[in-house]
Amino acid sequence: MNIKSSQILVEEAKKSIETLNSKEVKKLAENNEITLVDIRDIRELWNEGTIENSKHIPRGMLEFWLDPNSSYYNSNKIKDIKKLVLYCALGFRSALATKSLVDMGFKNVAHVDGGFDALKKIGMKVVTKEKK
């Protein structure tokens, strides 16, 4: 079987999306200029925490929760949205997710190079995500 690898998909996505480094994201977050969106699986948040003040929209539901025409549309998730900045663990899923939102027509969207790991390393506050 001849398929395109996930690595190639990520590299192709990065050519058509905005990528921010962790320093840029930290500054934008401190100035309250962005809405951080953690797209990791809920189990990752339970195990590792999440960046303070991030919204959680799981990767599998992202397009549905943000599409006003979807039965899954969740207007509570997108109140007072500024620039959407997506992150995952390392920046691969968020690159693909950002490309998907760009393809949907979102203009003010980017992703974090290095993901959650890079945001932790730069000193952004990690908070515990409680199981409900």
N, C-alpha and C positions, 0 to 999 in steps of 0.2 A: 504494500500500500504506500502510495506516495502522497504524504500530507505535508502541509506547511506547519512547521514547528511552532510551539507557543512562544519560543524565543524570537522567532522571526515576526510573529504577530505583534509582540510587544515593541520590537524595534520599529516596525512599520507604523504603529500607533504613535510612537514618540515623535515621528516626523511631522505629524499633523496636529499636535496638542501642545499646550503650554506646560512646561515642567518647571517647578520652583524648587530651589534647594532649601534645606532646613533653616538656614539663617534668614532667608527671605520670608519663609513662612512664619518663623518666630516673630519677626518684626511686624509683619502684617497682622498677626494675631494680637500682639501687644497693643497695636493701634486700632484694634477692633474693625479691621477692614475686610475680613474674610469670614466665611463660615466653613469651619473644618468638618469634613464628613469622613468618619471611620467606616470603611466598607468591609472590614474583616468579619468573619463568622463570629457569632455571639460567644461561642466557646473560647475564642481567642481573647475577647474582651474580659471574660470571667477569669481566665488564667493569667493574663498579663496586664490588665487595666486598659485605660484609654486616655487620650490626651484631654485634659480638663477643658470643658465647654464644647467638646466635639459633639456633633449629632451622629447617631448610629443609623446607617442605612445599609443593611446587608447587601453584598454584591448581587446576589440572586434576585433582589427585589428593587434595585435602584431605578431601572427604567420604568417599572410599573408604578412605584410610589411617586415618581416625579412627572408622570404623564397624566395631565388633567382628564384625558379621555379614557383612562384605564379604570376598571372597577376597583383596583388596588390603590388608586390615587390617595395620597395621604397629605392633605394640606397642612396638617399640624407639623409635618417634618420640614416644611419649607416656608414657614412664617419668617418675616424679616430677614430674608436671605440676602447676603452680600455676595461677593465673588465666592463660588463654591470651590473649595480645595479638597480633593479626595486623597485619602491615603489608605494603604493596606499595610502588610508587614514590611515589605521591602521595596515596593513600588512597581511590581509587575501587574497585579490585578488592577491597581488604580490607574495605570496607563491605559489598559484596555477599557476600563469603565469610563474614563474621561473621554476617550475616543468615541465611545457609544453615545455619551451625552452630546458631544459635538455633532455627531451624525444626526441626533434628534433635533438639533437646532439651538442648543444652549451655546451662548457666546461667552459668558463670564465664568469659565470653568478651567481648572488646572489640576495638576496632581503633584505630589511630593516625591522628589527623587530620594530613594532610600527609605521611604515610608516611615512607619511607626518607630523603627529602630533609629533612624536618623533624627527624628523629633525628640526621642528620649535622650540621645547622646548630646544634643544641643542644649538640653536642660529644660525642655518644656515639661510642665507638671503632669505627671501621670496620676490618675485617680482610679480607684477600684470600681469595677462594675459589678453591682450586686445581682445575684440571681433572683428573679421574681417568682 
